[in-house]
């Protein structure tokens, strides 16, 4: 697994990125010349209404989707030039993902869900068990290692999802509305855990959210306006 990069080193660079989507025979511009820089260790929140392009931005950064034009460099890989094999390797080895709907695999136990990205990243077999146990203890679910995801509460499932995302010690964490399906109390627990673990691992984070409370925990807040990112002047100070 890759080591962490020095704090302040660019891990995400987007220049003049355009992306359109076809909806019912009509082409709609989603990203209209987006520029973005994210440094190692930095947490950046991206705000915007539904359909403004927040999730599309994450997919482009991760190389899951392709831009119409512009350049994207993610953790050292020129995504806009790379093939799918290179992009898949980058995602497995250097990125972590936390989703609104958890996306835990129902046929795997809690421990197996956390172990999966370690296996995909090529971690040594002997190191996987201790790493999983370390994370289970860190998220307060050491006694639920053999449980199936369906028996956990939403907040517990999202804590497992955070542990899974950070298990391989990624250089970049991408979060898509990570508290959108949680009640206020569970959301607070997940946000505290996410902030603590991210700080411990030193990874950068891009989090898309509707919540200003969530955004206020980040170093910078940006907002989609007319398909481009601008500083969110209304952001709540930290």
N, C-alpha and C positions, 0 to 999 in steps of 0.2 A: 504494500500500500504506500502511496506517495506521502512524503513528509509535508509539513506545513510550510508555506512560503512566508517570507519576512513581512511583517506588518507594514502596510502602505504600498506594497507591490500591487500593480493592477492585476485583478483576477477576472474582471469583465470589462470589455470595451466594445461599445456599439457606436457606429458612425453612419449617419444618414440612412438608417434602416427603414425601409418601406415594406408594408405588408397589406394586401387586400384580400378579402374573402368574397365568395359568391353566395348570395342568399336569394333563392327563388328567382334566379335568372338576372339578378341585379348585383353588380360588383360594388362592394363597400370598402372604402379605405379604413383600415384599423390603425396602422402605424404610418405616420406621414413624415418620415425623416427624423427618427428617434436617435438621439445621442445619449450615451450613458457610460459613466465610469464608476466602477466599484473596486475599492482597494481591499487587500487582505485584512481581515479583522474588522471590517466595517459592516454595519447593519443599515440597510437602506429600505425604507418603506415606500411602496408605490400605491397610491390611492386613486380612486376613480369609480364612477358608476359601473353597473353591470354592462358588459359589452363594450367598454371603453378600450380594451386591449390589454388588460393586466395579465390575464392567463396566457394570452398569445405571446406577450413579452417573455414570460418564463419559458414557454415552449421553444422560442427562438434561441434564447440563451443556452438551453440544454441541447439544442440540435435535434429536437423532436420534430419541429416544424422548420420550414425553410423560408427565408425572406425573399421578397421579390427583387430587392436590390439593397445595396449597402454592405457593410462589413461587420462581422461579429467575431470577437476573440474571447474565448472562455477558457480560463485556467491554462493559457498557453496554446490552445488549439484554435486555429483559424476555422471556425465552424462553417463559414460560408464556402470554404474551399474543400473541406474534409469530406470523405466518403462515409457511408453509414457505419462501416466497421470501426473507423477511428472515433466517430461520435459515440457509438455504443460503448467503446472502451473507456472513453472519457467519463461517461455517465456512471459506469460501474466503479471506476477507480477514484474519481475526484469530486463527484457531486452527491449531495444528499437531497432527498425530497420529502416534504411534509404536505399532505393534501387535506382539504376540508373533510373528505369522506373517509379518511384513515387509510383505505386501500390495504388493510391487512389481509393476508391470504387465509381464508377460512379453514383450509385443510391442513394448516400448519399451526402448531402450538405457539404460544407467546415467545418462548425461547427460540423456536425454529424461525419465526418471523424475523427476530433480531439477528439471527445467525446468517440468514439468507444473503444479505449484501456483502457480508464478510467472505462468504464462499464465492460469490460472483466476482469479488475484487481480487481473488487469489490469495487470501490470507492463509498462513500456515495452519494446518488442521489443529495442531496442539494449542494454538493461541485463541481459537474461536470460543471454546467453552469458557475460559476465564474472562474473556472480554464480555460475553453475554451475561455472565453472572455479575460482573462489575456494573454493567448498565442496569440490570434488573434491580440491584440494590439501590442504585442511584435514583431510579424513578419510583422507588417504594413498592415494587411488585415482585420482590424476591420469592414470595410464596405462591406466585401465580405462573411460574415458569412453564408448567405443563398444562395450563388452562387453554381452552380454545377461545379465540377472539370473541365469539358470539356471547360468551357468558360475562364479558367485561362491560362496564359502563362506558358511555361515550368518552368521558374524560380519561378513563383508564386506557381505552384503545388509542387515544391520541398520545398519551404518554409513551405507549409502546412504539407508536409511529415515530415519535421524536427520537427515541433510543435507536430504532432501526436506522433512521436517516444518518445519525451520527456515529454509528458503530464502526464504519471503516475510516473514521477520522477524515472526512472530506475537506477539500479546500474551500468549497462553496456550498451553501445550503439554500435551496429554493423552496419557499413556503407559499402555498396557494390557499388563502383564507383558512389558516390552521385552526382558528377558533370559531369558524362560522356555524358549526353544528353543535356548539357546546353552550350550556347555561353559564351565567356570569361567574359562578364560583369555580366551575371546572375550567373555564377559560383562563381565569387568573392563575390557577395552579399550572396549567400547561405553559402559559407565557413566562412565568417565573422559571420553570424547568428549562424551557427553550433558551432563555437568556443566560441562565447559569451554565448549561452544558456548552452552548456556543462559545461563551467566554473562556471556559476551560480548554476547549479544543482550538480556539483561535481562528476559527473559520469565518469567512465573509458570509453575509446573508442578504438575500433579496426577498422581501416578504410583500405579497400583494394582499390588500385588505380593504374593507369598508370601514374598519374600526379606527377611530382616531386614538382611542386608548392604546390599542396595539401599536399604531404608528408612533405614538409618543415615546415608546421604548427604544426607538431606533436612533442612529446618529444623524440621519438625514431623512426628510420626507419629500417625496416627489408626487406630482399629480398629473394625470393625463388630461390634456386640454387640446382639443382639436387634433388629436392623433400624435401629439408630441409631449414630452415630459417637461414640466416646469416645476420650480420650487414651490412647495406647498406653504404659502405664507400663513395659512390659517392653522398650521400644525401646532399642537399643544407642546410647550417647552418641556424638556425632560426634567 
